[in-house]
């Protein structure tokens, strides 16, 4: 791994920020530059085929998707192209169709937008909108392509939609996976035959068996565990934020919470899998912990940002004996306003 690399930060301001993270000899985090991208570039996604290309949502009522490039030497960000997502408040982007296109979750109105990419990875092709109008109060929140289907957690409808391209290049709804009423499924990860779903309102992480095809029926619930820290006062109003999974050196799931009343800030709950078991809770000192991501080769580091205070912190992923997460660098509150997502280049 290089001793330093850039981290790009999305936010609920017009700015995408470039940070420099130095890992050796003494870890440090510093602001390099900022560039505008729409009004609210809240979610960023890197292009795995070209690390200088990335994408950003513009999470507004008239949502849009942008392609951008980052200079690998200076960290300067330059916008290139944009396309309407045909829906409001696009909150998440991911690759779909074996990396040939992008899917966007439109929180406002409840829909998923899909677009192909041109060969340069920067220009957008034809767009398609899939509406979840079979239910009331749909709030699509994420796009996950597991190789056989696209899964869309719907926070408002309490279900996970299953989309496919059965005999067509068009995406269509093939079914859904019901979730506990009022739980608010926000984000999920799929691994080794299981779907792990983070529920914003219930503050829980659930495990369900993953149906590998549309004919496999409904997944069964295997586990349902609270992510609320054990020392949080009973009755506190919290909201789950992000869920990540690292496969090495052993499988671990990291789930964040927001708006904990503790003076020690919001926490990240850490789980082992098979069976799903909470093994640690790490207080961060961050307030309204929304953006959490792995950075560095082999997901060596975890970066987290407090949208309402505490700044941005980088943790090294360490052994259970050392506490799972070790803070190694930080950026004070106010340097970057309302940080909401991170990618590294």
C-alpha angles and dihedrals in degrees: 000000000000114000089237139023141164125264119198118211125206119202148173089258125076090264136098108195129208116215128188114220116194116194102183142087091350117004114238139168125208140168114250105174146326132226132187122244115174118300105300117015092182101157128043130192127188125219108241092205096052119023092199091064124076141157135228135194121225100217100206135119088268096045126204142180122225135196118211141172129222123206106238091212104043102021091231113156122216125186116228115172141355140196134187115254089211090231142067131269101006102205106176142027131196140162117262137180097039091311096306095116147011132249123205128195112221106206094188110075094358115263145127121232122204130191135173122232127231120235092268090060090230107078120071125227131201118337129220129191125208112194123206093208094138087090137041123248097019114180110176110202112174145016119219123175108197094182096262102049143358114252120205118188109214110205094188099044097042095231142095113238120221115213130184145170097231107180092334143074088234122092118235139173111265098175142301141248112233118227131197111292112262094008096114106217104219112167136358144187128208122215139156097347097318138101113214110198127190113212115209099200100035093043090222139130114218131192121210131174108259116240104220096199137023091253095057096088129225120336116244122233112247102174141004116190133172117240093197110119115254092237096050110115113258113259095027116147109237134164125210113235122182139358125204133176128206119192099195141104083359128343112273132168122210118201124182132207131205136215099018109171091221116120086225090066133231121336139224115221116211124208137191116213135228092059102024105235132166107232105169147011118207119196111215107189087233125126122222093003103206109143117061126158144157117248133183132035115319089008088284093163138038121210124199135180135201111222092196101032148325098075123235126316135191121209129193112225105238138170125291089252090060094046102266094261127050119187109230107162141011146182118217123247114271098034089094117021120223100349110199111165142015140204130173129223 
